[in-house]
Amino acid sequence: MRRSVVVLMIFFFATILRADAQSVIDADEGVMNIHWSTADEAMGEVAYVCGKIIEVRNIGAITFINFDEERPAKFVGVVFKDNYGKFPDDLKKLYAGKLVKIRGQITAHRDRPQIVLTSPSQIEVVDKLPDVVIPKQRVWESNKDQLMVASFNILNLFDDVDSPYHLDETTPAKPREEMEHVAEVIRALDADVIALQEVESRGYLKRFRDVFLDDMGYKHIVHYEGNDLRGIDVCLLSRVPVGPVRSYRHMKFPGPDDRQRRMSRDLLSVTLTPPGKSPFEIWVVHLKSNSGGREFSEPVRLAECRFLRQQLDRRLTADPEAAILLMGDFNDIWGSPTLTTIVGSGSTALHLPLSETAIQSLITYNKEPRRSMIDFILCSPSMAKRYVAGSYRTVPGSVKTSGSDHNPVTARFQLK
């Protein structure tokens, strides 16, 4: 009974703190102003589309807000009849001939871009059109012969919105200063592909990218909702085009006492397809931590490791030349039962391209008193042959200086 009261008090105070927290990424940050004639280049994005409305045409159930005379229109704002009553006056009187900014997600109707307007707050009449940008063409440099990869647990990239589907009330929004430091580290790494851990949602990761990393070329975001009750997920940012993606979050396996378990977060397998080069795979993990005590956590983590090793054996037995990088937060040190199980043995064993001396000297978990290397980039036999000697490194930091209690780990590989 006493424990229940304590838990309720924690939730109560955490909810108050979250409710009082100021938004760490403002609603309009990273939202670009674009001219209506280039709206098709920002399909799927949230943007301000700017221009002069030349016609407002009502056909009964739909009103079209047009910026040109071309039919079908090159871009159009659309208001459906159900939303007419939300506007203070006739739409033609309000907007015809006016300079406006329309905010919303650019969607497609018959391959033409549009924004559906459900509220007058989405459209602003202005005296002068703002400076507009041409959406960046974020492309992978296909002439590159080497690839830089990285893994980084960025420590609770949470927003300040209470999700009804997760226990995120216990985790405050990540402070803006920490996000800025994380972004500085990612910029310094300049990795082509970066595996991330402890991200609350795809939407907030996209906001983070658009606000802090908009010029880094990370066009591709891979994120699935994982099994963690608090809501921390594994994911990927990539400049390299993405092919098939597989999540193992629903697969079950025997855990301690033969109880059926699933991955604590997820095992994410992403195929990358650099143009003109051989595809390769990045598997991202974030194994069970020791927060509940090693005597409880290690059996659970070992069950995850055995399952993971089975998937690797299956993949590498079927295709011994499969190019796989397994990376993430393993929550255990080199030589532990966790890492020994995952690495395996024989022809399908994974490789860590470091000497024992180097392994002992590198730190990825940077908080005392448990400073140690628990984040790794492991290579399948085929990928180990592509490793660029001497390129494996970690970047020292702290929550105060780099925004995370983990240091990123990076390595470079030859592309076939």
Secondary structure, 3 states (H helix, E strand, C coil): CHHHHHHHHHHHHHHHHHHHCCCCCCCCCCCEEEEHHHHHHHCCCEEEEEEECCEEEECCCEEEEECCCCCCCCCEEEEEHHHHHHCCCCHHHHHCCCEEEEEEECEEECCEEEEECCCHHHEEECCCCCCCCCCCCCCCCCCCCEEEEEEEEEEEECCCCCCCCCCHHHCCCCCHHHHHHHHHHHHHHCCCEEEEEEECCHHHHHHHHHHHCCCCCCCEEEECCCCCCCCCEEEEEECCCEEEEEECCCCCEECHHHCEECCCCCEEEEEECCCCCCCEEEEEEECCCCCCCHHHHHHHHHHHHHHHHHHHHHHHHHCCCCCEEEEEECCCCCCCHHHHHHHCCHHHCCECCCCHHHHHHCCCECCCCCCECCEEEEECHHHHCCECCCCCEECCCCHHHHCCCECCEEEEEECC
